[in-house]
Amino acid sequence: MTDTLFIYLVVINFIAFLVYGIDKYKAIKKKWRIPESTLIALAVVGGGLGAFLAMKAFRHKTQHVKFTVLVPLSLVLWVVGLMFCLL
């Protein structure tokens, strides 16, 4: 079970990082954007670390309060949940 969870978290965090990067690219090019609800959902379903790192790396969504609160909060909740479940 823990191997599957580890693989899931690696994949979802990679996807979150990639999607945030794509959205930043689209923002620069003034193209159709990825909905904010999708970006937040990626963090909530386990991609909080990837989303957080992408926000810092791409300087994307760092001025939006809901992102600066919900992304780190989702990351903390996942870490606490994992510690609780795996210990």
Backbone as a chain_set.jsonl record, in Angstrom:
{"seq": "MTDTLFIYLVVINFIAFLVYGIDKYKAIKKKWRIPESTLIALAVVGGGLGAFLAMKAFRHKTQHVKFTVLVPLSLVLWVVGLMFCLL", "coords": {"N": [[0.822, -1.2, 0.0], [1.91, 1.292, 0.785], [3.866, 1.694, -1.158], [2.365, 2.111, -3.464], [1.018, 4.45, -2.736], [3.202, 6.187, -2.465], [4.139, 6.261, -5.139], [1.877, 7.376, -6.347], [1.865, 9.944, -5.112], [4.284, 11.016, -6.039], [3.767, 11.12, -8.797], [1.417, 12.777, -8.939], [2.388, 15.137, -7.861], [4.354, 15.807, -9.712], [2.711, 16.216, -11.941], [1.181, 18.389, -10.995], [3.185, 20.369, -10.714], [3.962, 20.607, -13.396], [1.523, 21.427, -14.628], [1.057, 23.909, -13.376], [3.263, 25.266, -14.384], [2.645, 25.24, -17.128], [0.33, 26.799, -17.069], [1.41, 29.248, -16.283], [3.016, 29.809, -18.513], [0.979, 30.07, -20.428], [-0.274, 32.304, -19.393], [1.639, 34.291, -19.79], [1.724, 34.318, -22.581], [-0.769, 35.207, -23.141], [-2.913, 33.416, -23.591], [-5.58, 30.906, -23.582], [-6.435, 29.947, -20.304], [-5.707, 27.686, -17.582], [-8.236, 26.655, -15.4], [-8.58, 28.181, -12.16], [-9.719, 26.616, -10.191], [-8.988, 24.057, -10.952], [-6.229, 24.134, -10.598], [-6.048, 24.522, -7.81], [-7.357, 22.184, -7.006], [-5.537, 20.207, -7.801], [-3.529, 20.564, -5.903], [-4.929, 19.919, -3.571], [-5.585, 17.211, -3.899], [-3.235, 15.946, -3.407], [-1.034, 17.037, -4.645], [0.301, 19.143, -3.461], [2.99, 19.815, -2.774], [4.3, 19.883, -5.272], [2.781, 21.902, -6.469], [3.329, 24.04, -4.743], [6.132, 24.312, -5.047], [6.197, 24.942, -7.768], [4.84, 27.38, -7.756], [6.737, 28.963, -6.522], [9.01, 28.587, -8.216], [8.121, 29.457, -10.748], [7.113, 31.882, -10.146], [4.34, 32.216, -9.899], [0.943, 32.81, -9.34], [1.417, 33.808, -6.834], [0.504, 36.101, -5.678], [-2.105, 35.758, -5.131], [-4.407, 35.325, -2.65], [-5.933, 33.02, -2.051], [-4.384, 31.004, -3.151], [-1.929, 31.287, -1.836], [-2.681, 30.52, 0.652], [-4.256, 28.116, 0.52], [-2.698, 26.217, -0.943], [-0.227, 25.771, 0.586], [-1.555, 24.936, 2.928], [-2.889, 22.601, 2.113], [-0.676, 21.017, 1.602], [0.47, 20.782, 4.173], [-1.632, 19.462, 5.499], [-1.649, 17.003, 4.11], [0.908, 16.043, 4.795], [0.688, 15.799, 7.597], [-1.453, 13.991, 7.685], [-0.277, 11.766, 6.409], [1.799, 11.205, 8.196], [0.299, 10.494, 10.425], [-1.077, 8.232, 9.469], [0.978, 6.487, 8.679], [2.549, 6.018, 10.86]], "CA": [[0.0, 0.0, 0.0], [2.719, 2.501, 0.866], [4.538, 1.885, -2.446], [1.375, 2.698, -4.369], [0.805, 5.824, -2.288], [4.412, 6.932, -2.816], [4.128, 6.479, -6.591], [0.796, 8.334, -6.597], [2.276, 11.279, -4.697], [5.315, 11.48, -6.974], [3.12, 11.44, -10.076], [0.504, 13.923, -8.812], [3.189, 16.338, -7.647], [4.955, 16.124, -11.012], [1.636, 16.775, -12.766], [0.853, 19.722, -10.467], [4.282, 21.271, -11.094], [3.868, 20.789, -14.838], [0.316, 22.199, -14.96], [1.289, 25.288, -12.951], [4.19, 25.827, -15.368], [1.896, 25.462, -18.367], [-0.55, 27.941, -16.854], [2.249, 30.452, -16.291], [3.357, 30.033, -19.913], [-0.218, 30.576, -21.094], [-0.511, 33.663, -18.892], [2.591, 35.171, -20.47], [1.36, 34.371, -24.0], [-2.155, 35.68, -23.225], [-3.722, 32.347, -24.165], [-6.568, 30.297, -22.702], [-5.799, 29.55, -19.052], [-6.215, 26.564, -16.8], [-9.065, 27.214, -14.322], [-7.99, 28.205, -10.822], [-10.247, 25.479, -9.426], [-8.173, 22.89, -11.31], [-4.923, 24.301, -9.952], [-6.242, 24.263, -6.379], [-7.706, 20.766, -6.848], [-4.304, 19.418, -7.899], [-2.864, 20.639, -4.6], [-5.754, 19.248, -2.564], [-5.568, 15.749, -4.065], [-1.921, 15.4, -3.086], [0.038, 17.708, -5.37], [0.642, 20.388, -2.766], [4.423, 20.122, -2.855], [4.563, 20.276, -6.65], [2.143, 23.201, -6.681], [4.082, 25.041, -3.976], [7.426, 24.516, -5.711], [5.935, 25.63, -9.039], [4.523, 28.775, -7.444], [8.01, 29.638, -6.25], [9.901, 28.516, -9.378], [7.601, 30.234, -11.865], [6.525, 33.108, -9.597], [2.984, 32.148, -10.434], [-0.156, 32.787, -8.37], [1.938, 34.136, -5.505], [-0.204, 37.277, -5.161], [-3.495, 35.367, -4.896], [-4.519, 34.857, -1.268], [-6.413, 31.636, -1.956], [-3.28, 30.1, -3.473], [-0.9, 31.365, -0.8], [-3.204, 29.864, 1.85], [-4.743, 26.751, 0.285], [-1.647, 25.293, -1.393], [0.553, 25.301, 1.744], [-2.433, 24.225, 3.853], [-3.088, 21.241, 1.609], [0.593, 20.309, 1.803], [0.579, 20.477, 5.604], [-2.629, 18.438, 5.828], [-1.17, 15.73, 3.569], [2.054, 15.586, 5.598], [0.154, 15.363, 8.888], [-2.225, 12.771, 7.433], [0.656, 10.669, 6.139], [2.479, 10.857, 9.446], [-0.686, 9.815, 11.268], [-1.414, 6.922, 8.896], [2.126, 5.613, 8.522], [3.24, 5.75, 12.138]], "C": [[0.862, 1.26, 0.0], [3.487, 2.746, -0.43], [3.606, 2.547, -3.442], [1.132, 4.158, -4.015], [2.001, 6.694, -2.655], [4.439, 7.255, -4.308], [3.055, 7.499, -6.961], [1.247, 9.757, -6.272], [3.362, 11.844, -5.606], [4.668, 11.934, -8.278], [2.244, 12.686, -9.966], [1.279, 15.214, -8.571], [3.903, 16.764, -8.926], [3.913, 16.777, -11.918], [1.29, 18.189, -12.304], [1.92, 20.731, -10.873], [4.182, 21.616, -12.58], [2.68, 21.674, -15.22], [0.471, 23.657, -14.531], [2.249, 25.975, -13.923], [3.506, 26.136, -16.685], [0.984, 26.682, -18.217], [0.239, 29.254, -16.856], [2.638, 30.813, -17.727], [2.167, 30.64, -20.664], [-0.549, 31.993, -20.637], [0.393, 34.663, -19.611], [2.177, 35.383, -21.927], [-0.071, 34.864, -24.229], [-3.062, 34.681, -23.952], [-4.734, 31.848, -23.143], [-5.866, 29.708, -21.486], [-6.447, 28.33, -18.435], [-7.023, 27.155, -15.642], [-8.368, 27.134, -12.958], [-8.471, 27.03, -9.988], [-9.456, 24.206, -9.722], [-6.821, 22.957, -10.619], [-5.014, 24.009, -8.452], [-6.526, 22.779, -6.148], [-6.471, 19.878, -6.931], [-3.543, 19.422, -6.573], [-3.619, 19.824, -3.558], [-5.678, 17.731, -2.68], [-4.179, 15.152, -3.889], [-0.755, 16.083, -3.767], [0.484, 19.018, -4.75], [2.101, 20.781, -2.871], [4.786, 20.589, -4.263], [3.993, 21.647, -6.953], [2.929, 24.307, -5.979], [5.426, 25.352, -4.639], [7.26, 25.253, -7.035], [5.602, 27.097, -8.806], [5.802, 29.571, -7.207], [8.894, 29.699, -7.496], [9.442, 29.428, -10.509], [7.068, 31.6, -11.444], [5.099, 33.265, -10.107], [1.973, 31.989, -9.314], [0.3, 33.145, -6.957], [1.26, 35.366, -4.892], [-1.671, 36.984, -4.856], [-3.601, 34.719, -3.522], [-4.968, 33.396, -1.214], [-5.319, 30.638, -2.296], [-2.221, 30.116, -2.37], [-1.363, 30.741, 0.515], [-3.507, 28.387, 1.577], [-3.655, 25.77, -0.149], [-0.775, 24.841, -0.214], [-0.297, 24.524, 2.76], [-2.659, 22.795, 3.394], [-1.822, 20.405, 1.796], [0.741, 19.885, 3.264], [-0.403, 19.374, 5.994], [-2.211, 17.068, 5.3], [-0.017, 15.175, 4.408], [1.568, 15.063, 6.954], [-0.634, 14.06, 8.72], [-1.336, 11.571, 7.178], [1.389, 10.229, 7.402], [1.533, 10.072, 10.363], [-0.957, 8.392, 10.78], [-0.23, 5.957, 8.876], [2.868, 5.311, 9.813], [2.464, 4.828, 13.02]], "O": [[0.56, 2.206, -0.727], [3.74, 3.9, -0.775], [4.013, 3.443, -4.181], [1.051, 5.008, -4.901], [1.825, 7.824, -3.111], [4.727, 8.387, -4.697], [3.29, 8.382, -7.787], [1.034, 10.673, -7.066], [3.353, 13.037, -5.909], [4.985, 13.004, -8.798], [2.324, 13.567, -10.822], [0.863, 16.277, -9.032], [4.039, 17.959, -9.191], [4.199, 17.773, -12.582], [1.124, 19.088, -13.129], [1.596, 21.828, -11.327], [4.305, 22.779, -12.967], [2.82, 22.573, -16.049], [0.054, 24.555, -15.263], [2.062, 27.148, -14.248], [3.759, 27.176, -17.292], [0.88, 27.499, -19.131], [-0.235, 30.26, -17.383], [2.596, 31.982, -18.11], [2.319, 31.591, -21.431], [-1.053, 32.795, -21.423], [-0.046, 35.748, -19.992], [2.269, 36.495, -22.446], [-0.534, 34.931, -25.368], [-3.864, 35.054, -24.808], [-4.754, 32.296, -21.996], [-4.832, 29.052, -21.613], [-7.592, 27.993, -18.735], [-6.544, 28.065, -14.966], [-7.672, 26.167, -12.647], [-7.72, 26.501, -9.168], [-9.275, 23.37, -8.838], [-6.326, 21.95, -10.112], [-4.154, 23.328, -7.895], [-6.0, 22.183, -5.208], [-6.371, 18.893, -6.199], [-2.981, 18.403, -6.171], [-3.008, 19.12, -2.753], [-5.704, 17.034, -1.666], [-3.967, 13.977, -4.188], [0.399, 15.746, -3.5], [0.988, 19.902, -5.443], [2.416, 21.959, -3.04], [5.5, 21.578, -4.426], [4.636, 22.463, -7.613], [3.165, 25.373, -6.548], [5.806, 26.515, -4.773], [8.088, 26.094, -7.387], [6.031, 27.961, -9.57], [5.924, 30.716, -7.644], [9.466, 30.747, -7.799], [10.256, 30.09, -11.152], [6.624, 32.384, -12.284], [4.716, 34.295, -10.662], [2.128, 31.134, -8.442], [-0.379, 32.809, -5.987], [1.432, 35.634, -3.703], [-2.396, 37.857, -4.379], [-2.969, 33.697, -3.257], [-4.441, 32.617, -0.419], [-5.328, 29.523, -1.773], [-1.68, 29.069, -2.013], [-0.546, 30.463, 1.393], [-3.063, 27.513, 2.321], [-3.692, 24.604, 0.243], [-0.595, 23.638, -0.025], [0.181, 23.572, 3.377], [-2.623, 21.871, 4.207], [-1.9, 19.219, 2.115], [1.103, 18.742, 3.545], [-0.048, 18.456, 6.734], [-2.404, 16.065, 5.988], [0.027, 13.978, 4.695], [1.998, 13.998, 7.399], [-0.493, 13.137, 9.522], [-1.608, 10.477, 7.673], [1.575, 9.036, 7.645], [1.941, 9.099, 10.998], [-1.054, 7.462, 11.58], [-0.408, 4.75, 9.037], [3.727, 4.43, 9.843], [2.909, 4.508, 14.122]]}, "num_chains": 1, "name": "protein.A"}
